[in-house]
Amino acid sequence: MYKNILVPVAPDHINDCEAQLDAAQRLLAPDGNLSVLSVVEELPSYVGSYFPKDQVRESIDRFDKALKKAMPSDNIETHVVSGHPTNTVLNWANKNRVDCIVVASHRAGLSGLLLGSTAARVVRHAKCSVVVLR
């Protein structure tokens, strides 16, 4: 059983994380913490200049509300931050002493095999246990 589990969820998969949450709940110790993290990618500077200054903050707030609404339990902590998905998940896990990450691996096409997915990079670089759901 794990005491501190992280479930990273892509903003466009907020409503498709039931399997991750179910697996995380089964792995969670009775007094453990379950956190869901969604990462909003920052706009590149050459694109960001065309949007209002607070566009990223508004996106984070909107996703945070949607994420809280999608969670089946009030005992699940939700967090929405901006950054690069893989690096942000790994840094957040290290900073918050996560001992298990439950990540979904979406079946990618050929480009996913060549470029690698966020799940694959998390598996390779995480300093804790990682459970990958397909």
C-alpha positions in Angstrom: 0.0 0.0 0.0 1.2 3.5 -0.8 0.8 6.6 1.4 1.0 9.3 -1.2 -0.2 8.6 -4.8 -0.2 11.0 -7.7 -2.6 10.6 -10.7 -1.5 12.9 -13.5 -4.4 13.6 -15.9 -4.1 15.5 -19.1 -6.6 18.5 -19.4 -8.3 16.8 -22.4 -8.7 13.6 -20.4 -10.3 15.0 -17.2 -13.5 12.9 -17.8 -11.6 9.8 -18.8 -9.6 9.0 -15.6 -11.9 6.5 -13.8 -9.5 3.6 -14.3 -6.6 5.6 -13.0 -8.6 6.7 -9.9 -9.9 3.2 -9.3 -6.4 1.7 -9.5 -5.0 4.5 -7.2 -7.8 3.9 -4.6 -7.0 0.2 -4.5 -3.2 0.9 -4.0 -3.8 3.6 -1.4 -3.1 2.9 2.3 -6.1 3.6 4.6 -4.5 6.9 5.8 -2.9 7.8 2.5 -3.3 10.8 0.3 -4.5 10.8 -3.3 -3.7 13.8 -5.5 -4.7 14.4 -9.1 -2.5 16.7 -11.1 -3.3 18.3 -14.4 -0.7 20.3 -16.3 -1.6 23.1 -18.7 1.2 23.7 -21.1 2.5 27.2 -21.2 2.2 29.1 -24.5 5.5 29.7 -26.4 6.6 33.3 -26.2 6.1 33.9 -29.9 2.4 32.8 -29.5 1.8 34.1 -26.0 2.2 37.7 -27.2 -1.1 37.4 -29.2 -3.1 36.4 -26.1 -4.0 38.4 -23.0 -1.4 38.3 -20.2 -3.6 36.3 -17.9 -4.7 33.6 -20.5 -2.7 30.8 -18.8 -4.1 31.8 -15.4 -7.6 31.7 -16.8 -7.0 28.3 -18.3 -5.7 27.0 -15.1 -8.7 28.2 -13.2 -11.1 26.8 -15.7 -9.4 23.4 -15.7 -9.2 23.4 -11.9 -13.0 23.8 -11.6 -13.6 21.1 -14.2 -11.2 18.8 -12.5 -12.8 19.3 -9.1 -16.2 18.7 -10.6 -15.0 15.4 -12.3 -13.7 13.9 -9.1 -15.9 11.2 -7.5 -14.8 12.0 -4.0 -14.0 15.0 -1.8 -11.0 13.1 -0.4 -9.1 13.6 -3.7 -6.8 16.7 -3.8 -6.7 18.4 -7.2 -3.9 20.5 -8.5 -3.6 22.4 -11.8 -0.3 23.9 -12.8 1.4 25.2 -15.9 4.6 23.8 -17.4 6.0 21.0 -19.5 3.9 17.9 -18.7 6.6 15.3 -18.0 9.0 17.7 -16.2 6.1 19.2 -14.1 4.7 15.8 -13.1 8.2 14.5 -12.1 9.1 17.7 -10.2 5.7 17.8 -8.4 6.1 14.1 -7.4 9.6 14.8 -6.0 8.6 18.0 -4.2 5.5 16.3 -2.6 7.2 13.0 -1.7 4.9 10.9 -3.9 5.7 7.2 -3.5 3.5 6.0 -6.5 2.4 7.5 -9.7 -0.6 6.0 -11.5 -0.5 7.1 -15.2 -2.5 6.2 -18.2 -0.8 5.3 -21.4 -3.0 6.3 -24.3 -2.5 4.1 -27.3 -0.5 6.4 -29.6 0.1 6.1 -33.3 3.4 5.9 -35.1 4.4 9.4 -33.9 4.0 8.3 -30.3 6.4 5.5 -30.9 9.0 7.7 -32.4 8.6 10.7 -30.0 7.7 8.8 -26.9 4.8 9.6 -24.6 4.5 11.4 -21.3 3.8 8.1 -19.6 7.0 6.6 -21.1 9.1 9.5 -19.9 7.5 9.4 -16.4 8.3 5.7 -16.2 11.9 6.2 -17.2 12.7 9.1 -14.9 10.4 8.8 -11.8 12.2 8.2 -8.5 9.2 6.3 -7.2 7.0 3.4 -8.3 4.9 3.9 -11.4 1.8 2.0 -12.4 0.9 2.3 -16.1 -2.6 1.5 -17.2 -3.4 0.7 -20.8 
